[in-house]
């Protein structure tokens, strides 16, 4: 990946125990060792289908516990404190991601 040639990129995120995208993330040169599956949660996703030219979005399993999942705090590794940039992606009001970064 071009990113891994320029800078080191890692993701810190709580995900459902069914999350299976680690290979895709690592193939992009991104460190996924801090993507932490949380027991008791499924990773929410959206199924997209078309009815003629209309796109229909259908939520899959996992959305019923979305607020609890995004509110889950996980450990940010100590070596991240030396990062030149820490970009915090938040869902809803910021919840767990913001508390983890502070």
Secondary structure, 3 states (H helix, E strand, C coil): CHHHHHCCEEEEEEEECCCCCHHHHHHCCEEEEEEEEECCCCCCCEEEEEECCEEEEEECCCHHHHHHHHCCCCCCCHHHHHCCCCCCCCCCCCHHHHHHHC
